[in-house]
Amino acid sequence: MKKGSDSKKVKPLLFLIYTLYETVLNNFKDFNLQNLKPATNLIFHIQPKNKSILDINGFPIEAKPNHVFSFSENGSNEIGAIWFISKLNGYKKSELGMFADIAYRYLRQNFSDEYYVNPTFCTAVDVYNGLEVNYEAIRSGNIPTLIENTIFEIKKTQ
């Protein structure tokens, strides 16, 4: 393979990456990150890698939120998580809901002995299109719960 032909392949790829970064930055220009966390002091937690696998209906799901944080509010010790995710052309809100659902389950499995898992602060953020969904939206019925049906469909193909 000629060296020049490699260059012809790399340039379009670099342009695509640049365009994606530019899209993400433009979408977050006016994004209010303050909505993702409570307006109080936060303690960020290290997430043990050996506790990242959830068993949902007999199907292993890896939960890796970017930030897990605890805080005190009105004398209550609470915990939340933020999961930044992305895919080309972005996620729908219902798809984002699956990540918020998994983050909520992850916190319940690993932190609920010490903390109240606050559904308002279990948030998935699509960095491509700037959408966000928290578990409270699922709990209140504004966003559908898709994880069980998705796992069922995956299991049918195996």
Secondary structure, DSSP 8 states (H G I E B T S, - for coil): --HHHHHHHHHHHHHHHHHHHHHHHHHHTT--GGGGS-SS--EEE---GGG-EEEETTEEEE---SEEEEEEETTEEEEEEEEEE--TT---HHHHHHHHHHHHHHHHHHHTTTSEEEEEEEEEEETTTTEEEEHHHHHTTSS---HHHHHHHHHHH-
